[in-house]
């Protein structure tokens, strides 16, 4: 096999992971919904050169070489090395990766990107037992530059949890057919965030609210899991919003503080609450970026789209349903 192609989805965390121990180990369990319309496609092929190359393709098809001079770039090249070592092979790789959605804008492009990269490397190096065992594969993905990428291995609703030995792995809570939910991403800003999440995780420990978050998040985790199993949308929605605010409180009280929220983000949060009070059952979730994920049941999707289209400051919308996990094409 000389060339492989892999597609991995992004995911939106309902219970977010923020703050890590060394080696990218999360400080708390997280739960997400896999997205069907925010995808990374990655190809890998053997190279004649004596070094690896990762190219990122933009929407116009232009390719840029990923440099190793930031944390994510360095981690991406390290992930190739780790997987090559497991395979026992020596070949160098040329990787090409492309997102169908804005990168670094709070839509978890690292999650889909690192999941696809890990999958493409495992496939080209023919580590088939690892690819066939999703739990073990998710452990390997977790060690990449984005722990939340491990959740993208699975479709549906997914938890990233401690196996008891500090080794985190992903596990499906319910599959993609179990509950018809929609995540409409309201694009307010297309610009790439200034502080990547990898840097933010490191800063979390400087926040006086981190320990408060880590103790109160446990009850919310159990509420979110129960809500998913019982399809209790109101319970889910309130927990999602509380978790968003709790994570951003840690971000904003870190040293230096991290403000991912923009004025338009707060404006939209308030409008979503107003709309909900008038009968549009939707809730907000915001990752490490300014854009807002508006979560509703699929039956209310059109109402949400109409509400968002009437707001001039919403540049565009990306509509996602519950998607499946990584695919080897
Ligand atoms: O897994 P990372 O390093 O890309 O960080 C994920 C951080 C958040 O997206 C803000 C939350 C999450 O759990 O997805």
Boltz pocket constraint, residues with backbone or C-beta under 6 A from the ligand:
constraints:
  - pocket:
      binder: B
      contacts: [[A, 11], [A, 12], [A, 13], [A, 15], [A, 16], [A, 17], [A, 18], [A, 30], [A, 108], [A, 110], [A, 111], [A, 145], [A, 146], [A, 147], [A, 148], [A, 149], [A, 197], [A, 198], [A, 201], [A, 286], [A, 287], [A, 288]]
      max_distance: 6.0
